[in-house]
Structures are given as structure tokens and as C-alpha cells.
Amino acid sequence: MRVPVGWEEHAAGVARLERSYAALPPGAPVRLAKRTSNLFRGRAQPGPGLDVSGLAGVIEVDGDVAEVQGMCTYEDLVEVTLAHGRIPLVVPQLRTITLGGAVSGLGIESTSFRSGLPHESVLEMDVMTGSGEIVTTKPGDELFDAFPNSYGSLGYATRLRIELEPVPAYVALRHVRFDDASSLSEAVAGIMESGEWDGQRVDGLDGVAFTPDELYLTLARWTDEPGPTSDYTGQQVFYRSLQQRTTDRLTVHDYLWRWDTDWFWCSRAFGAQHPLVRRVWPRRLRRSDVYWKLVALDRRFGIGDRLDRRAGRPQGERVVQDVEVPVDRLPEFLDWFDHEVGMRPVWLCPLRVRREGADRPWPGYPLTAGTTYVNVGFWGVVNVGPDAPTSPRNRAIEAKVSDLGGHKSLYSEAFYDRDEFDRLYDVSNLTRVKALHDPDDRLTSLFDKVVQRR
């Protein structure tokens, strides 16, 4: 079992990071030396990077607060906090997402309808800026408020003090079916206001739209009530259970990672959901980071394109995106998506920012305070033909989401022109804050990272 690393080891990790910064050639770009990533966009081959190998653990847990290093994965973070009967307020779905990555690149999960996004439960953090300085920043500071959705263009979090919430041993689930997106949207709006459904408290809320007339919300309730639990790390597949049963029960640990085992439903592309393949696929290798490596191999060698050509299928366009649309515009978006993209199932995750006091409290990702959004996640390939290299479906999605007053996450490919990108993500504010902490412009800009893939 993992244990906190303590302050002395943390100080050693920061010192190692600072030495690696000092060793960079003068004027060289500043970037992380990371072996893994949860980003889905290519980039130029990196040069020398910062040594973050000593910044991957939990420093300490004190009641409902944890001090965590920036490169700590949520898998390791949760292992430590669960030993204290607690979890972070929002735990993104994939095990190897890091806390620093979720804060600088956003994250979301089923508790986001009541707890917002991961950065909103950060009480304080240390950031290594492009100038090599370690800056301590808190909510309300310009650096802190511009940091979410900056993707390393403002620096890298080395330490984060975060809120935790107590949890019991189990999670009771209800899978509620809806026959159309309008009914589901109305249900989401009601749960957001009351925190309940059919008289029972809702602690976690997400769902899946399989077809236009088969949609589900999964309502999670923390509970200590004893009873049998399901296991979706074996032969059974979690997302299929939504269609097969109306109630379920998981341990808190298994609930947090229910989507990771099959990378939502994307493991089917590798045959991992076929009963015979699943029996011989080692359980320890049924996880998102393994599938991500397979995707990287496919991209490197063009395996999928070769198989499409051999099968006579049109050339494929990769459509891997998460977007947020206002809950009342969700039916319109899904109807458009079915006609123009045609990819199902899709993930649905309601959210509302926690922060109040400003119309758009987080400038880099300007969700409107008090507005309920639904994150729609879709990940796959659409066989569009010779136009595939121009990414017509992705560009159409970007335009539609903007028309509906929504926003698009930037962990994957983006195709905006510079003016549109700057407008959507308030790059003028980001550029101003960056100039204060990176006067020599050693950190790659957000546009260059996301759109130019540098």
C-alpha cells in the first residue's frame, strides 16, 4: 500500500526539478520529461525536459485536506486517501491522469454536478514558472485563476493542497432509462436543483446515450449498507450493465475506476470485450494506459488506415473529443451529432462550476456561473473518405458547440484559427499572465501546444 512521501522527500523532488531546469541550455524551451500522457494530439518530438520523477506522490493527508505532488496520478492519490476514508472531490475517470494535469488541463467526473472541476477544490499550489521560479498561488491570484486550461503554458504544479470528502465503503447505483434526450435533460436539471431523484440523495451523476431513444442516467449514492458488490474488472463490462440491470452496487474504489477497465467502451476496438479474448487478456493489463499505448502504436504505424484500405472502407477521421453544452441545448446537439457524425454511444456528465461571484469565474475556460452544462464525450473513428485529412467532422463539431453556447476541452486535436481560439479561451488574459511569469517566453503558448501541436 502506498504511503505519504513526507515533506523531506518532497523538498528533494523539488530540488531535483530545479537542477534539471538549471541544466537546460539558455533559451531552450521548458517542458516536462514525461513518459506517459493522457493527451490525444500529436506533437513535435520534445527536447530535454524537466525531471519530475521526484514529484509523483502524496505528501500528507490531514483530515479533509491533502498535500499532493503535481505528478501524482489519481490512482496513487486515491489509494492513499481511501486509507483515510476520503477521496478528492472530483476524481477523473482514468487512473493515470495526474493531479497537476487535471488542474491545468481540466477534468470531470460524476461528482462534477455538485463539486465542479478539479481545480475548484485546490486551496493552494506551488507552480514552477517559465522563469524557473517556484511561485505559491491561491484562488483569487492572477496566476491561480488563469492556470486551469493552460496546459503547461503558465508552468507546472509541483504541490497542490486539495479538499477531500469522507466516503463510506460502497456506492449504490440506479440506472434510469429515458426514451429521448429532452426527458433526460429535464431530469438532469431537476437533480441539479434538488440533489435528489425519486426521494433519494444523488452523490454522483453521469450517463450514456446508446441511441436517440435509449439513454441512461446513472445515479450514485454513497452508502455503508452491506450487500453484494459487482466486479467489472473481470468478464463483465460496466457500460453494458446499464442496459442489463436497474440497480447495482460497487465498492467506492471500483466505482471510481469503473470506466478505466474498458476505457469507457473503447477497449472493444482491441477485441478486449470479446468473451474469448477477455479470458486470456490479463486483468492487470485491462486499463486505459495500456489501451493508450496501443493507440500510440496505431498512430505511429497507421495500422487502422491499412485495415480500412484492405477492407475497402473510406478513409477514417479520428473524432476524439469532449464538449460541454448547456443542458437545455443537449437534445439539439445530440440530434445534430447523430445526423452529422453518427457515433454512439456517447458519455454524458452534468457539471456546474462551484465558484461564484463572477459571470465567468475561470477565464481560460469561461463556463458561465449558475449554468448547468452536460459534458458529451465521444471517441472513435468516422469513415469519411478522402476529406478525412482536413478533419471535416471535428471542425463541424467545433462550430456547432460554439453556436450552442458551449465549450470544447483541449486534451485532443483542435482546429480553430488563431482569432477564434483567442476569443474562445480568453488568450489575451493568458498572454498577460504568462508575460509576468515567463518573460523570456520559454514555455510553449497554449495555441502552439493545442492547435500547432508543438
C-alpha positions, 0 to 999 in steps of 0.5 A, spaced: 500 500 500 502 506 498 504 511 503 505 519 504 512 521 501 513 526 507 515 533 506 523 531 506 522 527 500 518 532 497 523 538 498 528 533 494 523 532 488 523 539 488 530 540 488 531 535 483 526 539 478 530 545 479 537 542 477 534 539 471 531 546 469 538 549 471 541 544 466 537 546 460 541 550 455 539 558 455 533 559 451 531 552 450 524 551 451 521 548 458 517 542 458 516 536 462 520 529 461 514 525 461 513 518 459 506 517 459 500 522 457 493 522 457 493 527 451 490 525 444 494 530 439 500 529 436 506 533 437 513 535 435 518 530 438 520 534 445 527 536 447 530 535 454 525 536 459 524 537 466 525 531 471 519 530 475 520 523 477 521 526 484 514 529 484 509 523 483 506 522 490 502 524 496 505 528 501 500 528 507 493 527 508 490 531 514 483 530 515 479 533 509 485 536 506 491 533 502 498 535 500 499 532 493 505 532 488 503 535 481 505 528 478 501 524 482 496 520 478 489 519 481 490 512 482 496 513 487 492 519 490 486 515 491 489 509 494 492 513 499 486 517 501 481 511 501 486 509 507 483 515 510 476 514 508 476 520 503 477 521 496 478 528 492 472 531 490 472 530 483 476 524 481 477 523 473 475 517 470 482 514 468 487 512 473 493 515 470 491 522 469 495 526 474 493 531 479 497 537 476 494 535 469 487 535 471 488 542 474 491 545 468 488 541 463 481 540 466 477 534 468 470 531 470 467 526 473 460 524 476 461 528 482 462 534 477 454 536 478 455 538 485 463 539 486 465 542 479 472 541 476 478 539 479 481 545 480 475 548 484 477 544 490 485 546 490 486 551 496 493 552 494 499 550 489 506 551 488 507 552 480 514 552 477 514 558 472 517 559 465 522 563 469 524 557 473 521 560 479 517 556 484 511 561 485 505 559 491 498 561 488 491 561 491 484 562 488 483 569 487 491 570 484 492 572 477 496 566 476 491 561 480 485 563 476 488 563 469 492 556 470 486 551 469 486 550 461 493 552 460 496 546 459 503 547 461 503 554 458 503 558 465 508 552 468 507 546 472 504 544 479 509 541 483 504 541 490 497 542 490 493 542 497 486 539 495 479 538 499 477 531 500 470 528 502 469 522 507 466 516 503 463 510 506 465 503 503 460 502 497 456 506 492 449 504 490 447 505 483 440 506 479 440 506 472 434 510 469 432 509 462 429 515 458 426 514 451 429 521 448 434 526 450 429 532 452 426 527 458 433 526 460 435 533 460 429 535 464 431 530 469 438 532 469 436 539 471 431 537 476 437 533 480 441 539 479 436 543 483 434 538 488 440 533 489 435 528 489 431 523 484 425 519 486 426 521 494 433 519 494 440 523 495 444 523 488 452 523 490 454 522 483 451 523 476 453 521 469 450 517 463 450 514 456 446 515 450 446 508 446 441 511 441 436 517 440 431 513 444 435 509 449 439 513 454 441 512 461 442 516 467 446 513 472 445 515 479 450 514 485 449 514 492 454 513 497 452 508 502 455 503 508 449 498 507 452 491 506 450 487 500 453 484 494 458 488 490 459 487 482 466 486 479 467 489 472 474 488 472 473 481 470 468 478 464 463 483 465 463 490 462 460 496 466 457 500 460 453 494 458 450 493 465 446 499 464 442 496 459 442 489 463 440 491 470 436 497 474 440 497 480 447 495 482 452 496 487 460 497 487 465 498 492 467 506 492 474 504 489 471 500 483 466 505 482 471 510 481 475 506 476 469 503 473 470 506 466 478 505 466 477 497 465 474 498 458 476 505 457 469 507 457 467 502 451 473 503 447 477 497 449 472 493 444 476 496 438 482 491 441 477 485 441 478 486 449 470 485 450 470 479 446 468 473 451 474 469 448 479 474 448 477 477 455 479 470 458 486 470 456 487 478 456 490 479 463 486 483 468 492 487 470 493 489 463 485 491 462 486 499 463 486 505 459 494 506 459 495 500 456 489 501 451 493 508 450 499 505 448 496 501 443 493 507 440 500 510 440 502 504 436 496 505 431 498 512 430 505 511 429 504 505 424 497 507 421 495 500 422 487 502 422 488 506 415 491 499 412 485 495 415 480 500 412 484 500 405 484 492 405 477 492 407 475 497 402 472 502 407 473 510 406 478 513 409 477 514 417 477 521 421 479 520 428 473 524 432 476 524 439 473 529 443 469 532 449 464 538 449 460 541 454 453 544 452 448 547 456 443 542 458 437 545 455 441 545 448 443 537 449 437 534 445 439 539 439 446 537 439 445 530 440 440 530 434 445 534 430 451 529 432 447 523 430 445 526 423 452 529 422 457 524 425 453 518 427 457 515 433 454 512 439 454 511 444 456 517 447 458 519 455 454 524 458 456 528 465 452 534 468 457 539 471 456 546 474 462 550 476 462 551 484 465 558 484 461 564 484 461 571 484 463 572 477 459 571 470 465 567 468 469 565 474 475 561 470 477 565 464 481 560 460 475 556 460 469 561 461 463 556 463 458 561 465 456 561 473 449 558 475 449 554 468 448 547 468 452 544 462 452 536 460 459 534 458 458 529 451 464 525 450 465 521 444 471 517 441 472 513 435 473 513 428 468 516 422 469 513 415 469 519 411 473 518 405 478 522 402 476 529 406 478 525 412 485 529 412 482 536 413 478 533 419 471 535 416 467 532 422 471 535 428 471 542 425 463 541 424 463 539 431 467 545 433 462 550 430 456 547 432 458 547 440 460 554 439 453 556 436 450 552 442 453 556 447 458 551 449 465 549 450 470 544 447 476 541 452 483 541 449 486 534 451 485 532 443 486 535 436 483 542 435 482 546 429 480 553 430 484 559 427 488 563 431 482 569 432 477 564 434 481 560 439 483 567 442 476 569 443 474 562 445 479 561 451 480 568 453 488 568 450 489 575 451 488 574 459 493 568 458 498 572 454 498 577 460 499 572 465 504 568 462 508 575 460 509 576 468 511 569 469 515 567 463 518 573 460 523 570 456 517 566 453 520 559 454 514 555 455 510 553 449 503 558 448 497 554 449 495 555 441 502 552 439 501 546 444 493 545 442 492 547 435 500 547 432 501 541 436 508 543 438 
